[in-house]
């Protein structure tokens, strides 16, 4: 029973150290995930509105990541890329 307690304590300590070391990269990944989810929501809304104006973008992870990284300029980039490739 004592060795089991020591193993759990060691695992908890290693987890705390890993969280301290990886705090900044984890925060950046979380921020990218949040921004990409907002970009995905924007793509869904645009697909509903884009049907009326005749423009469409695919709703996928790559487009959501582009919107998450670049924001509004990324949206323009995706629209121009879609226009050029047609």
N, C-alpha and C positions, 0 to 999 in steps of 0.2 A: 504494500500500500504506500509506503514511503517513497519508493522509486517512481511510482506512478505520479505522485504529487510533484516530485522533482522534475519529471518529464514535462508536465503541464506548465510548471513555472518557467522552465527553460523555453518552451514553445512560446509562451506569452512574452517573455523577454525578447526573444528573437523577432517576434511580430512587432513589438514596440520599436526596436532598433531599425527594422526594415521600413516602418512607417516614417520614422524620423529621417532616414537617409533618402527615401523616395518621396518625400513630401512635395517638393516642387514639381517633379515630373508627373506625379499623380494629380496634382492640382491642375496642371496644364491639360492633361488628358481629360479630366472631368469637365473643364471649361470647353474643350473642343467637342466633347460629347453633347454638352448642353447646347452649344451654338449650332451643332449639326442637327440636333433634334428640332430646334427652332427653324432651321433651314428646310428640314423635311416637312414641317408644318406649312411653311411658306410655299413649298412646291405643291402640296396638296391643295391649298387655297388657290394657287395660280392655275392649277389644272382645271378647277371648277370655273374660274373666270376666263381662262384662255380659250375655252371652247367657243365663247361668244365672239372673240376677236380673231380666231383662227390661228392661234399660236399655242404650241404645246411643248412641254418639257417632260422628260421621263422622270418618274418618281422612283429614285433609286439611291443607294448609299453613296455612290460617287458624286452625284449632283448635290446631295445633302452635305457631303464633306467640302465640296467646292464652296457652297454657300456658307458653311461654318467657318472656313478659313478666310475667305475673301469678302464675305458680306455682300453688300449691294453691287460693288463692281464685279463680283463673281456671278451674280445674277445676269448682269449685262453681258459678261463673257459667255455664259451658257446660251443666252439668246442669240448672240452673234455667231457662235459656233454652230448652233442648230440651223441658222439661216445660211451659213456658208456651205454646210454639208448637204443641204437639200438640193 
